[in-house]
Amino acid sequence: MHPSVHAKANPDKPALIVAETGAVMTYAELDAASNRAAQLYRAHGLIAGDRIALFLENIPDWFALVWGAQRSGLLFVAVSSKLTAAEVDYILADSGAKMLVADAALGHVASALTTPIERFAVGGAILGFADWHAASAAMPDTPIADESAGAPMLYSSGTTGRPKGIVPPPGDKAIDTVPALAMIAQGFFGLGADTVYLSTAPLYHAAPLAWTTTVQRLGGTVVMMAKFDAEAAISAIERYRCNAGQFVPTHFVRMLKLPEAVRARYDLSSMKVAIHAAAPCPVPVKRAMIDWWGPVIDEYYAGSEGNGFTAIKAAAWLDRPGSVGHAIGEATLHICDEEGNELPPRREGLVYFKGQRQFEYHNDPAKTAESRNRHGWTTLGDVGWVDEDGFLYLTDRKSFMIISGGVNIYPQEIENRIITHPRVADVAVIGAPDPEMGERVVAVVQPVDMAEAGPALVEEITAWCRAELSGIKTPRQIDFTAELPRHATGKLYKRLLRDQYWGNKESRIV
């Protein structure tokens, strides 16, 4: 399975549709453009195992560049479009990338980069960058002679510290080797050649990049949004008759908080599988989505490291609300204590996987070692438990745990309660320093209407928490902000919030 196969069988079929404009890239066009990209990489001396960096907004060029790298044996480093020049320079230097392709829309950052690297621009001119389209147009649109499968070298979004590179295991595979995700997408989620897949998030993030390219491996059509907007998403589902897509819980919350008249305006009956991940979804939010869209809200848990995968269908979730599923694929799931001892069902501990691919954190052997236990099993640092049938329930990340008066408190449960309040648009719960308790529970709330921020809403949210949570979990402090620092994929930069309460005065919450 590879786009080149579909280019021969169905050359005029859309491989990509731009949601906002309706612009189409066919499989024949994608194949030709990716061949020219591969030829250009080779013409500039890049060989299998070398790294390139892509610094782009959601534009069609993503797919030509990525598939060109994939068929050249290159590692492609997807760089967040939200980073500063210093942060991009760090990734370029850390990854050892030999070429950068940047979007002219990001020229204000790209032109300030200092890393010595070969540079190309797409979508317009950037000072000091060569024109990618002009250079690639001069290349043949036939395959290079030494095709081999490349892979993404992903960097974490930096939610708990400086981004870390995840190096995939080495290999010299054929470009059409079927990856594990393609088998899961087809076998568990039912994706295939008839899939019309709505992609709602930035392609520089692991999941959108992996799932959109998987859909193209299977011969389906990707409908790409430039950026997420709640009403625009459901409008795109109706317009293009999307039957699949991927979302994060934040997307669900924002769609559910659209006015009822807006929600009722669109025909969403084509949607057969709405996949979600990235963070545990509050049970009331997922129930509300199933009530609205039907039992099509399927879930998975995995990480950029690719060390394991769990999944659950909507129907099974209704019997086990809160679960993120059971292990599927090659890896087996284990819950362990701090010493690596496996825990019985319903005992909380670190989530480990055994038996899938190994990975390493680039230039960080200590972090690589920290991700293993004495059995060699790997963890992403998440905490959870399994039931007697092996279904996983996530509690939170170990690094987000609050210790107040000697009691371990996980913010996720508190966040799940507060986000269901009708006047709350978003929330983050963190631990702040407390002279008596060590840490106190602080909720940073983004109201639906910032004008309502004040003592009355604090009292209302506090009462809302006390109705279902113990006193130790009820926030002792509630602050308001116009917008939380979220990654465009929905992941929260809790590190930035914590810094403001632990001594970093440069960016205080208002």
C-alpha positions in Angstrom: 0.0 0.0 0.0 1.5 3.3 -1.2 0.2 6.4 -3.0 2.2 5.4 -6.0 0.1 2.3 -6.4 -3.1 4.4 -6.3 -1.7 6.9 -8.7 -1.5 4.1 -11.3 -4.9 2.5 -10.5 -6.9 5.8 -9.9 -4.8 8.7 -11.1 -7.6 11.2 -11.1 -8.9 10.4 -7.6 -8.4 13.1 -5.0 -5.7 12.3 -2.6 -6.2 15.7 -0.9 -8.9 18.3 -0.7 -8.3 21.7 1.0 -11.4 22.1 3.1 -11.6 25.9 2.9 -11.2 26.2 -0.9 -12.1 22.8 -2.4 -8.7 22.7 -4.2 -7.8 19.1 -5.2 -4.5 17.2 -5.4 -5.0 14.0 -7.3 -3.1 10.8 -6.7 -1.3 11.3 -10.1 -0.3 14.8 -9.0 0.9 13.7 -5.6 3.0 10.9 -7.1 4.6 13.2 -9.6 5.3 15.9 -7.0 6.7 13.4 -4.5 9.0 12.0 -7.2 10.3 15.4 -8.1 10.9 16.0 -4.4 12.9 12.8 -4.1 14.9 13.7 -7.1 15.7 17.1 -5.7 16.7 15.6 -2.3 19.2 13.3 -4.1 20.4 16.2 -6.4 21.4 18.0 -3.2 23.3 15.1 -1.8 20.8 13.8 0.6 21.0 10.0 1.1 19.0 7.5 3.1 19.2 8.2 6.8 19.8 11.9 6.4 17.3 14.4 8.0 15.3 17.2 6.5 13.1 19.7 8.4 9.7 20.9 7.4 8.4 24.2 8.9 5.0 24.6 7.3 1.4 25.6 7.9 -1.3 23.2 6.7 -0.7 23.5 3.0 -0.8 20.9 0.1 3.0 21.0 -0.2 3.2 18.9 3.0 2.3 15.8 1.2 4.7 16.1 -1.7 7.5 16.9 0.6 6.7 14.1 3.1 6.1 11.4 0.5 9.2 12.5 -1.4 11.2 12.0 1.8 9.5 8.7 2.6 10.5 7.3 -0.8 14.1 8.6 -0.4 14.8 6.9 2.9 15.0 10.2 4.7 14.0 11.1 8.2 11.6 14.1 8.1 11.5 16.4 11.1 8.1 18.2 11.3 8.6 21.5 13.1 5.7 23.3 14.9 4.7 26.5 13.1 4.1 28.1 16.5 7.8 28.1 17.5 10.1 31.1 17.8 13.3 31.3 15.8 15.4 30.2 18.8 13.2 27.2 19.3 13.3 26.2 15.6 17.1 26.7 15.6 17.3 24.3 18.6 15.4 21.6 16.7 17.4 22.1 13.5 20.7 21.8 15.4 19.6 18.9 17.7 18.2 16.8 14.8 21.1 17.3 12.5 18.9 18.3 9.6 20.7 19.0 6.4 17.8 20.8 4.6 15.0 23.1 5.7 11.8 23.7 3.7 9.8 26.6 5.1 6.4 28.1 4.4 6.5 31.8 3.2 3.7 32.4 5.7 6.3 31.7 8.4 8.9 33.9 6.8 9.1 36.3 9.7 10.5 33.4 11.8 12.4 31.5 9.1 14.3 34.6 8.0 15.6 35.0 11.6 17.1 31.5 11.8 20.8 31.2 12.4 21.5 27.5 11.9 23.7 26.9 8.8 21.5 24.7 6.7 20.4 24.5 3.0 17.1 26.4 2.8 14.1 26.3 0.5 10.8 28.3 0.6 7.3 27.3 -0.6 4.3 29.5 -1.1 6.4 32.6 -1.8 9.8 34.2 -1.2 11.8 34.2 2.0 15.0 36.2 2.2 18.0 33.8 1.9 15.9 30.8 0.8 15.8 29.2 -2.6 12.5 28.7 -4.4 11.4 25.1 -3.9 8.8 25.0 -6.6 11.2 26.4 -9.2 13.9 23.9 -8.2 11.6 20.9 -8.1 10.0 21.8 -11.4 13.3 21.2 -13.1 13.5 17.6 -11.7 12.2 14.4 -13.4 8.8 13.2 -12.1 10.0 9.6 -12.2 11.2 7.5 -9.2 14.8 7.7 -8.0 16.8 4.6 -8.6 17.4 3.8 -4.9 14.0 4.1 -3.3 13.8 3.0 0.4 11.3 3.8 3.1 12.0 6.9 5.2 10.2 7.8 8.4 9.2 10.8 10.6 11.6 11.9 13.3 9.2 13.6 15.6 9.8 16.1 18.3 7.5 16.3 21.3 5.4 19.4 21.7 7.3 20.4 24.8 4.4 20.4 27.2 6.6 19.5 30.1 10.0 20.7 29.0 12.2 21.2 26.0 11.1 19.2 22.9 12.8 15.9 22.6 13.4 14.1 19.3 12.1 10.5 18.9 14.4 8.5 16.7 12.7 5.5 14.9 14.4 2.2 14.7 16.8 1.9 11.8 15.7 0.0 8.7 16.0 -0.4 5.0 12.5 -1.3 4.0 10.6 -1.1 0.7 8.5 2.1 0.4 5.3 0.0 0.2 6.1 -1.9 3.4 2.8 -1.9 5.4 3.2 -0.1 8.8 1.4 -1.2 11.9 -0.8 1.9 11.9 -2.2 1.1 8.4 -3.2 -2.4 9.6 -4.9 -0.9 12.7 -6.6 1.8 10.7 -8.0 -0.8 8.2 -8.7 -3.7 10.6 -9.9 -1.9 13.7 -11.3 1.4 12.5 -12.5 0.3 9.1 -10.6 2.9 7.0 -10.0 2.1 3.3 -10.2 3.3 -0.2 -13.7 4.8 0.3 -12.6 6.9 3.3 -13.1 10.6 3.2 -11.1 11.7 6.2 -11.4 15.1 7.8 -8.0 16.3 9.3 -8.6 19.0 11.8 -5.2 19.6 13.3 -1.7 20.8 12.3 0.2 18.3 10.2 3.4 18.9 12.0 2.0 16.9 14.9 2.5 13.2 15.1 -1.2 12.0 14.9 -2.4 14.2 12.0 0.7 13.5 10.0 0.5 9.7 10.6 -3.2 9.3 10.0 -3.4 11.5 6.9 -0.6 9.6 5.3 -2.2 6.3 6.4 -5.4 7.3 4.6 -3.4 8.0 1.5 -1.7 4.6 1.8 -5.1 3.1 1.8 -6.3 5.1 -1.2 -8.7 7.3 0.6 -9.2 11.1 0.4 -7.9 13.5 3.0 -9.9 16.7 3.6 -7.4 19.1 5.2 -8.5 22.1 7.4 -6.0 24.9 7.5 -6.9 25.3 11.2 -9.7 24.0 13.5 -12.9 25.9 13.9 -15.9 24.2 15.4 -18.5 25.3 12.9 -16.1 25.0 10.0 -15.4 21.4 10.9 -19.1 20.3 10.9 -19.6 22.3 7.8 -16.8 20.4 6.1 -18.3 17.1 7.1 -21.5 18.0 5.4 -19.9 19.6 2.3 -17.5 16.8 1.5 -19.6 13.9 3.0 -16.7 13.0 5.3 -17.1 9.6 6.8 -14.0 9.6 9.1 -11.9 12.1 11.0 -9.8 12.6 14.0 -10.4 15.0 16.9 -9.2 15.8 20.4 -11.4 16.3 23.4 -11.0 20.1 23.2 -12.5 19.9 19.7 -15.5 18.0 21.1 -16.0 20.6 23.8 -15.9 23.5 21.4 -18.3 21.8 19.0 -20.7 20.9 21.8 -20.7 24.5 23.0 -21.9 25.8 19.6 -25.5 27.2 19.8 -28.0 24.4 19.3 -29.3 26.1 16.1 -25.8 26.0 14.6 -25.3 22.3 15.5 -28.7 21.4 14.0 -27.9 23.2 10.7 -25.6 20.6 9.4 -26.1 17.0 8.1 -23.5 14.8 9.8 -25.0 11.5 8.9 -22.1 10.6 6.7 -19.7 10.3 9.7 -19.0 6.6 10.4 -15.9 6.8 12.6 -14.8 9.9 14.6 -11.4 8.9 16.1 -10.2 10.8 19.1 -7.0 10.7 21.2 -4.3 13.0 22.6 -5.9 13.3 26.1 -8.5 11.5 28.1 -12.0 12.6 27.2 -14.3 13.6 30.1 -17.1 11.0 30.3 -19.9 13.6 30.0 -18.3 15.1 26.9 -18.0 11.8 25.1 -21.5 10.8 26.1 -22.8 14.1 24.7 -20.9 13.5 21.4 -22.4 10.0 21.1 -25.8 11.4 21.7 -25.2 13.9 18.9 -23.3 11.9 16.3 -24.3 8.4 17.3 -22.0 5.5 18.4 -19.2 6.5 16.0 -16.9 8.1 18.6 -14.0 5.7 18.7 -10.9 6.2 20.8 -7.2 5.2 20.9 -4.2 5.8 23.2 -0.7 5.9 21.8 2.3 8.2 21.7 4.7 9.5 19.1 7.2 7.0 20.4 5.1 4.2 18.7 5.7 1.8 21.6 2.1 0.5 21.9 -1.5 1.1 21.1 -4.9 0.6 22.8 -8.3 1.3 21.2 -12.0 1.1 22.0 -15.1 1.3 19.9 -18.0 3.6 21.0 -20.3 0.6 21.8 -17.7 -1.0 24.0 -16.9 2.4 25.7 -20.6 2.7 26.7 -20.1 -0.4 28.7 -16.8 0.8 30.1 -17.1 4.6 30.3 -13.7 6.3 30.7 -11.6 3.4 29.2 -9.2 4.1 26.4 -9.4 0.5 25.3 -7.4 -2.7 25.3 -4.0 -3.3 23.6 -4.1 -4.1 19.9 -1.2 -4.8 17.6 2.1 -6.4 18.6 2.5 -4.8 22.1 1.1 -6.1 25.4 0.0 -3.8 28.1 1.3 -3.8 31.7 0.7 -1.6 34.8 3.8 -1.4 37.1 4.9 0.2 40.3 8.0 2.4 40.6 10.2 -0.7 40.9 8.8 -2.3 37.8 6.6 -4.9 39.6 3.5 -5.7 37.7 0.3 -4.7 39.5 -3.0 -6.6 39.6 -6.2 -5.2 38.0 -7.6 -2.0 39.4 -4.3 -1.0 41.0 -2.9 2.3 39.7 0.6 2.6 38.3 2.7 3.5 35.4 1.5 2.3 32.0 4.1 0.1 30.1 4.1 -1.7 26.8 6.1 -4.8 25.9 7.0 -6.2 22.6 6.5 -3.5 19.9 9.3 -1.3 18.5 12.0 0.2 20.6 12.7 3.9 20.4 15.2 6.3 21.7 15.2 10.0 22.6 17.7 11.8 20.4 20.8 13.1 22.3 19.1 12.1 25.6 20.3 8.7 26.8 19.1 9.4 30.4 15.6 10.0 29.3 15.7 6.9 27.1 16.8 4.9 30.1 14.1 6.5 32.2 11.5 5.3 29.8 12.4 1.6 30.4 11.8 -0.6 33.5 13.9 -3.6 34.6 12.0 -5.8 32.1 12.9 -3.5 29.2 9.2 -2.5 28.8 8.6 1.2 27.8 6.4 3.9 29.2 5.4 7.4 28.1 5.0 8.5 31.8 1.3 8.0 31.9 -0.5 6.7 35.0 -3.5 4.3 34.9 -5.0 1.0 35.7 -6.7 -1.9 33.9 -9.8 -3.9 34.6 -10.1 -7.6 34.7 -10.5 -7.8 30.9 -7.4 -5.7 30.2 -9.2 -2.4 29.4 -7.0 0.6 30.3 -8.2 3.6 32.2 -5.8 6.6 32.3 -5.5 8.7 35.4 -3.0 11.4 34.3 0.6 12.0 33.6 3.0 11.2 36.4 4.7 14.6 35.8 1.4 16.5 36.4 0.7 14.9 39.8 0.1 17.3 42.7 1.3 16.3 46.1 -0.7 18.3 48.7 -0.3 17.5 52.4 1.3 14.2 51.4 -1.7 13.1 49.2 -1.2 12.4 45.5 -3.7 14.3 43.4 -4.1 13.9 39.7 -5.4 17.0 37.9 -7.3 15.1 35.1 -10.2 14.1 37.3 -10.7 17.7 38.5 -10.4 19.1 35.0 -13.0 16.6 33.8 -15.4 17.9 36.3 -14.8 21.6 35.7 -15.0 21.4 31.9 -18.6 20.2 32.1 -19.6 23.5 33.8 -21.8 25.4 31.2 -19.8 28.6 31.7 -16.4 27.1 31.3 -14.7 27.0 27.9 -11.4 25.4 29.0 -9.5 24.6 32.2 -6.2 23.5 33.5 -5.4 22.3 37.0 -1.9 22.5 38.4 -0.1 22.5 41.7 1.2 25.8 43.0 3.6 26.2 46.0 1.9 26.3 49.4 3.7 27.0 52.7 1.4 24.6 54.7 0.5 21.8 52.2 3.6 21.8 50.0 1.3 22.3 46.9 -2.2 23.6 46.6 -4.7 22.8 43.8 -5.1 25.7 41.4 -7.6 25.7 38.6 -6.9 28.1 35.7 -10.2 28.7 33.9 -11.0 30.1 30.5 -14.6 31.3 30.8 -17.0 31.1 27.9 -17.5 34.9 28.5 -14.5 36.6 30.0 -16.8 39.3 31.4 -18.2 36.7 33.8 -14.7 36.1 35.4 -15.0 37.1 39.1 -15.9 36.0 42.6 -19.4 34.8 41.7 -18.1 32.4 39.1 -15.4 31.2 41.5 -18.0 30.3 44.0 -20.1 28.6 41.4 -17.2 26.5 40.1 -16.2 25.6 43.6 -19.7 24.4 44.5 -19.7 22.5 41.2 -16.5 20.7 42.2 -17.6 20.0 45.8 -20.8 18.2 44.5 -18.6 15.4 43.1 -15.1 15.7 44.3 -13.5 15.4 47.8 -12.4 18.4 49.6 -8.7 17.7 48.9 -9.4 17.7 45.2 -11.5 20.9 45.1 -9.3 23.8 44.0 -8.3 26.1 46.7 -7.6 28.8 44.1 -9.4 29.6 40.9 -7.8 32.1 38.4 -9.1 33.2 35.1 -7.5 33.7 31.7 -8.7 34.7 28.3 -7.0 31.7 26.7 -5.0 28.8 27.9 -1.7 28.0 26.3 -2.7 25.0 24.2 -0.9 23.4 21.3 -3.0 23.5 18.1 -3.6 19.8 18.5 -5.3 20.4 21.9 -2.4 19.5 24.1 -1.9 21.9 27.0 1.4 23.5 27.8 1.2 22.9 31.6 4.8 23.7 32.0 4.1 27.3 31.0 1.3 27.6 33.6 3.4 26.0 36.3 6.3 28.4 35.6 4.0 31.3 36.4 3.2 30.0 39.9 6.7 28.6 40.7 8.7 31.8 40.2 8.9 32.6 36.5 7.4 36.1 36.4 7.7 36.7 32.7 4.3 35.6 31.6 1.7 35.8 34.4 -1.9 34.6 34.0 -4.4 37.5 34.2 
